[in-house]
């Protein structure tokens, strides 16, 4: 299962890059995908992951969740919100290295808990994270395209990003084998905190001017309902 998870985390960004290169999807479809994925992920975290993690680890795990939330605030200062679909880069302006590094650090931290076979085998959570990574990778590929980054350089950056989560899984396997499940559960709390920040931001910011949109609301509602059904 862990190998399948590694392949999924690597291949999804590459697929997103190819999708952008070939189809160049419109922003409205990305916003709908973001709304759906954010609501699904938020539902899985609140209804499934957090209650079970607190029940198993106790209240101390809250410090890791809060730490992950605050870490994501810092990372988004450098990533400019690409994690939740922002693509505000001017044409001809190269993607800053620090932006790519912040995205990779997010994916790396997100991947560590999946070294735990129980987490890797938790299909609702895995699906939620993968659904979140798809629009994230599409946004990154779109920014690279708009910035005029050359084909080879663009793919190198996408491959670097695609390797971040598998590298996190590998690190989790290495350290988790020595430190035990406690380390992986702490990293799960950290990842959940980061995902809580991203999923809530997606829901509130995925529409232009933050205005109510019936189509977006349906996407959010559908994501939440499917999350509830998937964990019961």
N, C-alpha and C positions, 0 to 999 in steps of 0.2 A: 504493500500500500504506500509506503514511504517513497519508493521509486516512482510510482505513478504520480504522486503528489509533486515530486521534483520536476518531472516532465511537464506536468500541467502548468506549474509556475513558470517554467522556462518557455514553453511553446506559446502560451497565451499572448505575451507581449510581442512575440515575433509575428503571430497571426494578426494582431492589431496593427502592427507596422505595415504589413502587406495590405491589409484592408484599406488603410489610409492612402497608401501609394496608388492602389488600383481604383478604389471607389470614391475616395474623398468624401466621406459622409457629411451631411449637413449638420450644423450645430444643434438644430432642434432635436434630431434623433439622439445625439449624444446627451442632451439634457434629459430626455425621457429615460434613457438607459441609466443615467446617473440617479435620477429620482427613484426608479425601481430598485436599483442595486443598493442605494443608501437605505431605503425603507426595509428591504429584505434583511440586510446586514444588521440594522438596528434591532429589528424584531428578533433575530436569532440570538443576538448578544443579550438583550434584556430578558427574553423568555427562557433561554436555555443555558448559555455559557456562563453568565454572571451568577445566577442562582447556584449552579452546580459548583462553580469555582469557590464561592464564598462558603458553601456547605462543607467543602473538602478542606479548604485551607484556613478558614477563619477570617476575622476582620483585618488582619495584617495585609491581606492581599489588596485591600483598598488603597494602600500607599502606592503599590505598583500600578494600579489602574489610574490613579491620579497622576502619577509620574509619567505614564504613557500619554495621558491627555496633554500635560504641559510640554512634554517633549515634542509632540506634534505641533503645538503652537510655535515652538522655536524653529522646527524644520520648515514650516510653511513660510516663515520669514524669508528663507532662502529659495524655496521651491516656487514661490509665488502662487501657490494653490493649485498646481497641476494635479495633485492627488484627487481633487474634487472637480476637475474639468476646466479650470481656468486656463485660458490660452492667450493671455494678454501680453504678447510679445510683438514688437514691431518687425515688419518684414526687413530682411537684410541684417538683422541683429542676431549674432551667434548666441546659442544657448550657453549661458555661463556654466563653467565647470562646477561651481559650488551648487548650482541648481540640480545638476545631474547627481552629484554626490549626496545631496539631501534626499532625493528620491530613492537612491540606492540604499541609504541608511534606513529609510522607512521600510523598504521591502525586506532588507536584511533582518531587521528586528521583528517584522511581521512573520518571517519564515521560521525563526528559531523554534517557536512552540510546536510546529508541525513535525519536529523530530520525535515527538511523543506519538507512538502509534495510535493511542486513543484519540488524540486531536486530529491526526491525519485521516483517521477512519470516521471522523464525525462529519458526515456528508453535508448536513445543513450549514455548518460553520465553514467547511471547506468551500462549498458552493458560494456562500456569501462573500468570502474573501476573494475568490476568483472573479465573481461578478463585479466586485469593486475594482479589481486590477485591470479589467478589460477597458473601461472608459478611461482609467488613468493612463494606460499605455496608448490608447487612441489620442488622448490629449497631448502626450509627450511626442508621439509621431507627428501630429499636426503642427505642433510648435516647431519641430525640426524642419518640417516641410516649408512652413511659412518663413522661417529664418534664413532659408536658402542654403542650409547645410548640405554639403555634397553627399551624393549617394553612399559612398563608402564610409564617410564619417558618420552619417546618419545611422547606418546599420551597426557600426561599431558601438555607438552610444546605446542603441536599442538592445544589442547583445549584452552590453555591460549591465544595463538595467535588468534584463531578463535573468542574468546570472545572480543577481543580488539575493533574491529569495532562496534559491537552491543553496547558495553559500551560507545563508542563515540556518537552513535545515542541517547542512553539514556541520556547522559549528555547534548546533544543538545536540547532534548525535555525539560529537566529540566531548563536549563539556557535560552534557546531561548524563552520559555514561559514567562519569566520575562523580558528579555531584548528586545524581539521583533525580527523582521527579520534582523535588522542591524547586530546583533551578528552572526547570521547564515550566512549572506552574507559575512561578514569578514572571517569567518571560511572557507567558500567556496573558497574565494580568496587564503587563506593559503593553502588549499588542492590542488588547481589548480597549485600553484607554486611548490609544492612538486611533483605533477604528471608531470609537464613540465620537471623538472629535470630528473625524472626517464624515461619518454618516449623518450626524446632525447638521453639519455645515452644508452638505449636499442637499438635504431636504429644504433648508431655508434659503439657499443661495443658487439653486440650479435653474431659476427662471430669471429672465432679464428684469432688472429694476426691482427684483424681489416681489413681484406682483403675483396674486393668486391666478392660477391657470387651471381650468377644469381638467384638461388632458394630463397635466402634471400631477394633479391631485389623484386622478384615477391610477396613474402609475405608482404613486406612493401607496395608495390603498391596496392595490394588487400585490405589491411587494410585501407589505405588512401581513396581509391575509395569508399569502403563501408561506411566509416565515412561520406564522402561527400553526399552520397545518403541517409543516415539515418537522416541527419539534414535538408534536403530540401524536 
